[in-house]
């Protein structure tokens, strides 16, 4: 559970870059206010394995953007094997 929290913190530390990836995805897909859920996989050595959209949907430009955004993030090592964390990004309309 602690590793999941540390991974979440590392993703949040890079939130500016992550939000740019989400914004680019929304523009490209013409979904300006769509909630975007991202699953990020981290291996037991603390390396980023990849990122997919909710439901395992593949989008290469989005995945590449997320990998660049999180490329230097300090993810923890784990004895539990691969850890997957899901983060959601949504706009609050006023």
C-alpha positions in Angstrom: 0.0 0.0 0.0 2.9 2.4 0.8 4.4 1.8 -2.7 1.1 2.8 -4.3 1.0 6.0 -2.3 4.6 6.8 -3.3 3.8 6.2 -7.0 0.8 8.4 -6.7 2.9 11.1 -5.2 5.5 10.8 -8.0 2.8 11.2 -10.6 1.3 14.2 -8.8 4.8 15.8 -8.6 4.7 15.8 -12.5 1.1 16.9 -12.7 1.8 19.9 -14.9 3.3 17.7 -17.6 0.6 15.1 -17.1 -2.2 17.7 -17.5 -0.6 18.7 -20.8 -0.8 15.1 -22.1 -4.4 15.0 -21.0 -5.2 18.3 -22.7 -3.5 17.2 -26.0 -5.5 14.0 -25.9 -8.8 15.8 -25.4 -8.0 18.2 -28.3 -7.0 15.4 -30.6 -10.0 13.2 -29.8 -12.4 16.2 -29.7 -13.5 15.4 -26.1 -12.9 18.8 -24.4 -14.4 18.0 -21.0 -14.1 14.2 -21.0 -12.8 12.5 -17.8 -9.5 10.8 -18.6 -8.4 7.9 -16.5 -4.8 6.7 -16.9 -3.3 3.4 -15.7 0.4 3.5 -15.0 2.4 0.4 -14.6 5.6 0.3 -12.5 7.9 -2.7 -12.4 9.6 -4.1 -9.2 12.7 -2.1 -10.0 10.8 1.2 -9.9 10.8 1.6 -13.7 7.8 3.0 -15.7 6.5 0.1 -17.8 3.9 2.2 -19.6 0.6 4.1 -19.5 -2.8 3.2 -20.9 -6.2 4.7 -20.9 -9.1 3.3 -18.8 -10.1 -0.1 -20.0 -6.7 -0.8 -21.6 -7.3 1.4 -24.6 -4.2 2.1 -26.5 -3.3 5.6 -27.8 0.3 5.8 -28.9 0.7 9.6 -28.8 -0.9 9.8 -25.4 1.2 7.0 -24.0 4.4 8.5 -25.4 3.5 11.9 -23.8 2.9 10.3 -20.4 6.2 8.3 -20.6 8.1 11.6 -21.3 6.2 13.3 -18.5 7.0 10.6 -16.0 10.4 9.5 -17.4 12.4 11.0 -14.5 9.8 10.4 -11.8 11.3 8.7 -8.7 9.2 5.5 -8.5 9.9 3.1 -5.5 11.1 -0.5 -5.9 8.7 -3.1 -4.8 8.8 -6.8 -3.7 5.2 -7.2 -4.9 6.1 -7.2 -8.6 4.3 -4.9 -11.0 2.2 -2.2 -9.5 -0.5 -0.5 -11.4 -1.9 2.9 -10.3 -4.9 4.6 -11.9 -5.2 8.4 -11.9 -8.2 10.4 -13.2 -8.2 13.8 -14.6 -11.4 15.8 -15.1 -12.4 19.4 -15.6 -14.7 21.0 -13.2 -17.2 23.2 -15.2 -18.4 26.3 -13.5 
